[in-house]
């Protein structure tokens, strides 16, 4: 089966967008995590999908937003 792996920066930019074959969802999840580690993207927002079905999802750790000062 064909799977897609996508990883994102904290700003939503695509850092990795690739496809690969795996024989099962479990194998695809392990392969996706391995590819993320290999690309040093394991703590970024990422997902592995098959035909639109979510197989693995990792939430991005977004920086804390600090309000800007108002200027008059």
C-alpha positions in Angstrom: 0.0 0.0 0.0 1.1 3.5 -0.7 1.5 5.9 2.3 2.4 9.6 2.4 4.5 11.3 5.1 4.4 15.0 5.7 6.2 17.1 8.3 5.7 20.8 9.0 7.6 23.6 10.6 6.2 25.6 13.5 5.0 28.2 11.0 3.2 25.6 8.8 5.8 25.3 6.1 6.2 21.8 4.6 9.6 20.3 5.6 9.0 16.8 4.2 6.5 15.5 1.8 7.2 11.9 0.5 5.5 8.7 -0.3 6.6 5.1 0.5 5.2 1.5 0.4 4.4 -0.6 3.4 2.5 -3.8 3.8 0.4 -2.7 6.8 -0.6 0.4 8.7 1.5 -0.6 11.7 4.6 -1.1 9.4 3.9 2.3 7.8 3.7 4.0 11.2 7.1 2.6 12.2 8.6 3.5 8.8 7.2 7.0 9.1 8.6 7.5 12.6 12.0 6.2 11.4 12.0 8.6 8.5 11.2 11.5 10.8 14.1 10.6 13.1 16.4 10.2 10.1 15.5 13.7 8.8 15.8 15.1 12.4 12.1 16.0 12.3 10.8 13.8 15.0 9.5 16.6 17.2 7.8 18.6 14.4 4.2 18.4 13.4 3.9 15.4 11.1 1.4 12.9 9.7 1.4 9.6 7.9 -1.7 8.9 5.7 -3.1 6.3 3.4 -5.8 7.2 1.0 -6.8 10.1 3.3 -6.9 8.0 6.4 -4.7 9.2 9.2 -2.2 6.5 10.3 0.1 8.6 12.6 -0.1 12.2 13.8 2.4 14.1 15.8 1.4 17.5 17.2 3.8 20.4 16.6 5.1 22.2 19.7 4.3 25.7 18.7 6.1 28.6 20.3 4.1 30.6 22.9 2.6 33.6 21.3 3.3 36.9 23.1 1.0 39.8 22.6 2.6 42.8 20.9 2.5 46.2 22.5 0.0 48.6 21.3 1.4 51.9 20.0 -0.7 55.1 20.0 
